[in-house]
Amino acid sequence: MTAPALTLYGRKWCHLCDDMLAALEAMRPAWDFSVTVVDVDSDPALEAKYDEIVPVLALGERELCRYRFDAAAVQAALRAP
């Protein structure tokens, strides 16, 4: 089974984005997942979509949390088939 692939949409200068990534990294010992960090400022379409709502953590098209890390939502998504 392939590990779930999470995507963290954020900005380089965003402390909330750094906090969410740190929380994800803290989960790594207990959960199998990959995470890709995407800088929304690198793509005008992403910048327009996410502008002021970063960070956003997604599993595929499903948004798991925004602004603040929601451990319960992430764990529920990782448990789901």
ZAKOL-930473 format. One record per residue: x, z, y of N, C-alpha, C in turn; residue number from 0. Coordinates in steps of 0.2 Angstrom, whole numbers. Layout:
node nx=X, nz=Z, ny=Y, cax=X, caz=Z, cay=Y, cx=X, cz=Z, cy=Y, k=NUM $
...
This chain:
node nx=4, nz=0, ny=-6, cax=0, caz=0, cay=0, cx=4, cz=0, cy=6, k=0 $
node nx=3, nz=-4, ny=11, cax=7, caz=-5, cay=17, cx=5, cz=1, cy=22, k=1 $
node nx=10, nz=4, ny=25, cax=9, caz=9, cay=30, cx=5, cz=7, cy=36, k=2 $
node nx=0, nz=11, ny=39, cax=-4, caz=8, cay=44, cx=1, cz=7, cy=50, k=3 $
node nx=-1, nz=2, ny=54, cax=3, caz=0, cay=60, cx=0, cz=2, cy=66, k=4 $
node nx=2, nz=7, ny=70, cax=0, caz=9, cay=76, cx=3, cz=5, cy=82, k=5 $
node nx=-1, nz=4, ny=87, cax=2, caz=1, cay=93, cx=1, cz=6, cy=99, k=6 $
node nx=6, nz=7, ny=103, cax=6, caz=12, cay=109, cx=7, cz=7, cy=115, k=7 $
node nx=2, nz=6, ny=119, cax=2, caz=2, cay=125, cx=4, cz=7, cy=130, k=8 $
node nx=9, nz=6, ny=134, cax=11, caz=10, cay=139, cx=16, cz=7, cy=145, k=9 $
node nx=19, nz=11, ny=148, cax=24, caz=9, cay=153, cx=30, cz=13, cy=153, k=10 $
node nx=36, nz=10, ny=155, cax=42, caz=13, cay=154, cx=43, cz=19, cy=159, k=11 $
node nx=39, nz=19, ny=164, cax=40, caz=25, cay=169, cx=34, cz=30, cy=168, k=12 $
node nx=30, nz=30, ny=163, cax=24, caz=34, cay=162, cx=26, cz=40, cy=157, k=13 $
node nx=26, nz=46, ny=160, cax=27, caz=52, cay=157, cx=22, cz=54, cy=151, k=14 $
node nx=16, nz=52, ny=152, cax=11, caz=53, cay=147, cx=12, cz=48, cy=141, k=15 $
node nx=15, nz=42, ny=142, cax=17, caz=38, cay=137, cx=22, cz=41, cy=133, k=16 $
node nx=27, nz=44, ny=136, cax=33, caz=47, cay=133, cx=30, cz=53, cy=129, k=17 $
node nx=25, nz=57, ny=132, cax=23, caz=62, cay=128, cx=19, cz=60, cy=122, k=18 $
node nx=15, nz=55, ny=122, cax=11, caz=52, cay=116, cx=16, cz=50, cy=111, k=19 $
node nx=21, nz=46, ny=113, cax=26, caz=44, cay=108, cx=30, cz=50, cy=105, k=20 $
node nx=31, nz=55, ny=108, cax=35, caz=61, cay=105, cx=30, cz=64, cy=100, k=21 $
node nx=23, nz=65, ny=102, cax=19, caz=68, cay=97, cx=18, cz=64, cy=91, k=22 $
node nx=18, nz=57, ny=92, cax=18, caz=53, cay=86, cx=24, cz=54, cy=81, k=23 $
node nx=30, nz=54, ny=85, cax=36, caz=55, cay=81, cx=36, cz=62, cy=77, k=24 $
node nx=33, nz=67, ny=80, cax=33, caz=73, cay=77, cx=28, cz=73, cy=71, k=25 $
node nx=24, nz=68, ny=70, cax=19, caz=67, cay=64, cx=23, cz=64, cy=59, k=26 $
node nx=28, nz=60, ny=60, cax=32, caz=56, cay=55, cx=33, cz=60, cy=48, k=27 $
node nx=36, nz=66, ny=49, cax=37, caz=69, cay=42, cx=31, cz=70, cy=37, k=28 $
node nx=25, nz=70, ny=40, cax=19, caz=71, cay=36, cx=15, cz=65, cy=35, k=29 $
node nx=16, nz=60, ny=39, cax=12, caz=54, cay=38, cx=16, cz=48, cy=38, k=30 $
node nx=14, nz=43, ny=34, cax=17, caz=36, cay=33, cx=14, cz=31, cy=38, k=31 $
node nx=17, nz=29, ny=43, cax=15, caz=24, cay=48, cx=20, cz=21, cy=52, k=32 $
node nx=19, nz=15, ny=55, cax=24, caz=12, cay=59, cx=21, cz=12, cy=66, k=33 $
node nx=25, nz=12, ny=71, cax=23, caz=12, cay=78, cx=27, cz=7, cy=82, k=34 $
node nx=23, nz=3, ny=86, cax=26, caz=-2, cay=90, cx=24, cz=0, cy=97, k=35 $
node nx=29, nz=0, ny=101, cax=28, caz=2, cay=108, cx=28, cz=-5, cy=112, k=36 $
node nx=22, nz=-6, ny=116, cax=21, caz=-12, cay=120, cx=21, cz=-10, cy=127, k=37 $
node nx=26, nz=-13, ny=131, cax=26, caz=-12, cay=139, cx=21, cz=-16, cy=142, k=38 $
node nx=15, nz=-13, ny=144, cax=10, caz=-18, cay=147, cx=12, cz=-22, cy=153, k=39 $
node nx=17, nz=-19, ny=156, cax=20, caz=-23, cay=162, cx=23, cz=-29, cy=161, k=40 $
node nx=25, nz=-30, ny=154, cax=28, caz=-36, cay=152, cx=24, cz=-42, cy=151, k=41 $
node nx=17, nz=-41, ny=151, cax=12, caz=-46, cay=150, cx=6, cz=-46, cy=155, k=42 $
node nx=5, nz=-51, ny=159, cax=0, caz=-50, cay=164, cx=-7, cz=-49, cy=161, k=43 $
node nx=-8, nz=-51, ny=155, cax=-15, caz=-50, cay=152, cx=-16, cz=-43, cy=150, k=44 $
node nx=-10, nz=-40, ny=147, cax=-10, caz=-33, cay=145, cx=-10, cz=-29, cy=151, k=45 $
node nx=-7, nz=-30, ny=156, cax=-7, caz=-26, cay=163, cx=-14, cz=-26, cy=165, k=46 $
node nx=-17, nz=-32, ny=165, cax=-24, caz=-32, cay=168, cx=-29, cz=-28, cy=163, k=47 $
node nx=-28, nz=-28, ny=157, cax=-32, caz=-25, cay=152, cx=-31, cz=-17, cy=152, k=48 $
node nx=-25, nz=-15, ny=153, cax=-24, caz=-8, cay=152, cx=-22, cz=-4, cy=159, k=49 $
node nx=-21, nz=-8, ny=164, cax=-19, caz=-6, cay=170, cx=-18, cz=2, cy=171, k=50 $
node nx=-23, nz=5, ny=173, cax=-23, caz=13, cay=174, cx=-24, cz=17, cy=169, k=51 $
node nx=-26, nz=14, ny=163, cax=-28, caz=19, cay=157, cx=-23, cz=20, cy=152, k=52 $
node nx=-16, nz=19, ny=153, cax=-11, caz=20, cay=149, cx=-9, cz=27, cy=149, k=53 $
node nx=-7, nz=30, ny=143, cax=-6, caz=26, cay=137, cx=-12, cz=25, cy=133, k=54 $
node nx=-12, nz=20, ny=129, cax=-17, caz=19, cay=124, cx=-14, cz=18, cy=117, k=55 $
node nx=-17, nz=22, ny=112, cax=-14, caz=21, cay=105, cx=-20, cz=18, cy=101, k=56 $
node nx=-18, nz=12, ny=98, cax=-22, caz=8, cay=94, cx=-20, cz=7, cy=87, k=57 $
node nx=-25, nz=7, ny=82, cax=-24, caz=5, cay=75, cx=-28, cz=-2, cy=75, k=58 $
node nx=-24, nz=-7, ny=75, cax=-27, caz=-14, cay=75, cx=-31, cz=-15, cy=82, k=59 $
node nx=-37, nz=-16, ny=81, cax=-41, caz=-17, cay=87, cx=-45, cz=-10, cy=89, k=60 $
node nx=-44, nz=-5, ny=85, cax=-47, caz=1, cay=86, cx=-43, cz=6, cy=91, k=61 $
node nx=-46, nz=8, ny=96, cax=-43, caz=12, cay=101, cx=-44, cz=19, cy=98, k=62 $
node nx=-38, nz=23, ny=97, cax=-38, caz=30, cay=94, cx=-38, cz=35, cy=100, k=63 $
node nx=-34, nz=34, ny=105, cax=-34, caz=39, cay=110, cx=-31, cz=35, cy=116, k=64 $
node nx=-33, nz=38, ny=122, cax=-30, caz=36, cay=128, cx=-28, cz=42, cy=133, k=65 $
node nx=-23, nz=41, ny=137, cax=-21, caz=46, cay=142, cx=-17, cz=52, cy=138, k=66 $
node nx=-21, nz=55, ny=133, cax=-18, caz=61, cay=130, cx=-19, cz=60, cy=122, k=67 $
node nx=-14, nz=62, ny=118, cax=-13, caz=62, cay=111, cx=-19, cz=66, cy=108, k=68 $
node nx=-23, nz=63, ny=104, cax=-28, caz=66, cay=100, cx=-26, cz=66, cy=92, k=69 $
node nx=-23, nz=71, ny=90, cax=-20, caz=72, cay=84, cx=-26, cz=71, cy=78, k=70 $
node nx=-32, nz=74, ny=79, cax=-37, caz=74, cay=75, cx=-39, cz=66, cy=74, k=71 $
node nx=-40, nz=63, ny=79, cax=-42, caz=56, cay=79, cx=-37, cz=51, cy=75, k=72 $
node nx=-30, nz=53, ny=77, cax=-25, caz=49, cay=73, cx=-25, cz=50, cy=66, k=73 $
node nx=-25, nz=57, ny=64, cax=-25, caz=59, cay=57, cx=-31, cz=56, cy=53, k=74 $
node nx=-37, nz=56, ny=56, cax=-43, caz=53, cay=53, cx=-42, cz=45, cy=52, k=75 $
node nx=-39, nz=42, ny=57, cax=-38, caz=35, cay=56, cx=-33, cz=33, cy=51, k=76 $
node nx=-28, nz=38, ny=50, cax=-22, caz=37, cay=45, cx=-25, cz=38, cy=38, k=77 $
node nx=-30, nz=43, ny=38, cax=-33, caz=44, cay=31, cx=-38, cz=39, cy=29, k=78 $
node nx=-41, nz=35, ny=33, cax=-46, caz=30, cay=31, cx=-43, cz=25, cy=27, k=79 $
node nx=-47, nz=22, ny=23, cax=-44, caz=16, cay=19, cx=-43, cz=10, cy=23, k=80 $
